[in-house]
Amino acid sequence: MWRFLHILAIGALIASAVYVYSVKYQTIYASEEVLKAHHLIAKERDEINTLRAEYAHLSRPERLQQLADGPLQMQALALNQIVKPEDIPMAGPKVDSIGRALESLGVLDSTATPSSGVTGATPALR
């Protein structure tokens, strides 16, 4: 009986050691993944800062003025080109030309969605 209990205790000890080592290696793996994520975040921040510096370099006023005067041949903005928001005409209503064409052909009648009053229809949202 004692021999069986000793073997059982040794087996439990080995099983617990295996479990502890597996938890240890999972923890090490997770910490390495976190470290990789930190390095990727730092790399992305460096790339963002590089892009911001490039944008600042490309949007310098003197560079834009040279482009406007030189190859683009742009003219200076005249005061009569500036209008008030109320002077801008309103956009027309949106027209569903495909829907109108389907209605004129009578195609929508057979595929019409049932209204909320019809039995089996989806109930209205509250």
C-alpha positions in Angstrom: 0.0 0.0 0.0 2.8 2.4 0.9 4.6 1.6 -2.3 1.4 2.6 -4.3 1.1 5.9 -2.4 4.7 6.7 -3.0 4.3 6.0 -6.7 1.1 8.1 -6.8 2.9 11.0 -4.9 5.9 10.8 -7.3 3.5 10.8 -10.3 1.6 13.9 -8.9 5.0 15.6 -8.3 6.1 15.0 -11.9 2.7 16.1 -13.3 2.8 19.3 -11.2 6.4 20.0 -12.4 5.3 19.5 -16.0 2.4 21.8 -15.5 4.6 24.5 -13.8 7.1 24.3 -16.7 4.4 24.6 -19.3 3.0 27.7 -17.6 6.5 29.1 -17.4 7.1 28.7 -21.1 3.7 30.0 -22.0 4.5 33.1 -19.9 7.8 33.5 -21.6 6.2 33.2 -25.0 3.5 35.8 -24.0 6.1 38.2 -22.8 8.1 37.8 -26.0 4.9 38.6 -28.0 4.3 41.7 -25.9 7.9 42.8 -26.5 7.4 42.2 -30.3 4.2 44.3 -30.1 6.1 47.1 -28.3 8.8 47.1 -31.0 6.2 47.2 -33.8 4.5 50.1 -32.1 7.8 52.0 -31.8 8.6 51.2 -35.5 5.1 52.5 -36.6 5.6 55.7 -34.5 8.9 56.3 -36.1 7.3 55.8 -39.6 4.5 58.2 -38.6 7.1 60.8 -37.5 9.0 60.3 -40.7 5.9 60.8 -42.8 5.0 64.0 -40.7 8.5 65.3 -41.4 8.2 64.6 -45.1 4.8 66.3 -45.2 6.1 69.3 -43.4 9.0 69.4 -45.9 6.7 69.1 -48.9 4.2 71.6 -47.7 6.6 74.5 -47.1 5.1 77.7 -48.3 8.2 78.7 -50.4 8.1 75.3 -52.2 4.4 75.6 -52.9 4.9 79.1 -54.2 7.6 77.9 -56.6 5.3 75.2 -57.9 2.4 77.6 -58.3 4.6 80.1 -60.2 6.6 77.6 -62.2 5.3 74.3 -63.7 1.7 74.6 -62.6 1.3 78.2 -63.9 -1.4 79.1 -61.4 -2.8 82.6 -61.0 -3.2 84.5 -57.8 -6.6 84.3 -56.1 -8.8 87.2 -57.0 -11.2 88.7 -54.4 -14.2 88.2 -56.8 -13.6 84.4 -56.6 -14.4 84.3 -52.9 -18.2 84.0 -52.2 -20.3 83.7 -49.1 -21.8 80.3 -48.3 -25.3 81.6 -48.9 -24.3 82.6 -52.5 -23.6 78.9 -53.4 -26.6 77.3 -55.1 -28.2 74.4 -53.2 -27.8 70.9 -54.6 -30.7 69.4 -56.3 -32.6 66.4 -54.9 -31.0 63.0 -55.3 -32.7 61.0 -58.0 -32.7 57.3 -58.2 -32.7 56.9 -61.9 -32.3 53.1 -61.8 -35.2 52.8 -59.4 -37.4 54.9 -61.6 -36.5 52.8 -64.7 -37.4 49.6 -62.8 -40.7 51.1 -61.7 -41.5 52.1 -65.3 -40.8 48.6 -66.4 -43.0 47.2 -63.6 -40.1 45.0 -62.2 -40.4 46.3 -58.6 -44.0 45.1 -58.2 -43.1 41.4 -57.9 -40.2 42.0 -55.6 -41.6 44.7 -53.4 -40.9 44.4 -49.7 -44.1 43.8 -47.6 -45.2 46.7 -45.5 -45.4 46.5 -41.7 -49.2 46.0 -41.8 -49.0 42.8 -43.8 -49.0 39.5 -41.9 -45.5 38.0 -41.5 -43.7 41.3 -42.1 -40.9 42.5 -40.0 -42.3 44.6 -37.1 -41.5 48.3 -37.1 -38.7 49.6 -35.0 -39.6 51.3 -31.8 
